[in-house]
Amino acid sequence: MESQPVIHVDARGLRCPLPVLRLRKAAEGMTGRVELLSEDPAAHADVPAFVRERGWTLVSRSDEGEVTRWLIDLG
């Protein structure tokens, strides 16, 4: 089984709605997975909602200090 490509999106230091906008731009026309890094507390609600709206899958979320690492499967 081939591993899926991972697109890395560093949105640390950006506030709502920029982390989601960066995610959307990076994922446009892509398949595989996206790793999103964000420090914005609003992303805890925004990212899962955006992922659901797009029909993607939120694989994992981990908090590492002030940074949240999201792994999203684009399908």
C-alpha positions in Angstrom: 0.0 0.0 0.0 1.4 3.4 -1.0 1.6 6.1 1.6 -0.4 9.2 0.9 1.4 12.5 0.3 1.3 14.9 3.2 0.9 18.6 2.5 2.3 20.8 5.3 0.5 24.0 6.2 2.1 26.2 8.8 -0.5 28.7 10.0 1.2 29.5 13.4 0.8 33.1 14.3 -2.2 33.6 12.1 -5.7 34.3 13.4 -9.2 33.4 12.2 -10.0 33.0 9.4 -6.5 32.7 8.0 -5.6 29.1 9.2 -8.7 27.8 7.4 -8.1 29.9 4.3 -4.5 28.6 4.2 -5.8 25.0 4.5 -8.3 25.6 1.7 -5.7 27.0 -0.6 -3.2 24.2 0.1 -5.8 21.5 -0.4 -7.3 22.9 -3.6 -7.4 20.1 -6.2 -5.3 17.8 -4.0 -5.7 14.3 -2.6 -3.8 12.8 0.3 -3.4 14.4 3.7 -2.8 17.8 5.1 -0.9 18.6 8.3 -2.0 21.9 9.6 -0.2 23.7 12.4 -2.1 26.5 14.2 -2.0 28.6 17.4 -5.4 30.2 17.0 -7.9 29.0 19.7 -10.7 29.7 17.2 -9.3 26.9 15.0 -10.5 24.3 17.6 -14.1 25.0 16.3 -13.3 26.3 12.8 -11.1 23.5 11.5 -13.4 20.5 12.3 -16.4 22.4 10.9 -14.6 23.3 7.7 -13.3 19.7 7.3 -16.9 18.4 7.7 -18.3 20.9 5.2 -15.7 19.7 2.6 -16.5 16.0 3.2 -12.9 15.4 4.4 -11.9 13.4 7.4 -10.2 14.7 10.5 -7.7 12.0 11.3 -6.2 13.4 14.4 -5.6 16.5 16.5 -2.9 17.0 19.0 -2.1 19.9 21.2 1.6 20.6 21.7 1.8 23.6 24.0 0.1 26.5 22.2 0.3 24.7 18.8 -2.4 22.4 17.6 -1.4 19.9 14.9 -4.2 18.7 12.7 -4.0 15.8 10.3 -6.7 15.9 7.6 -7.5 13.3 5.0 -8.7 14.9 1.8 -10.1 11.7 0.4 
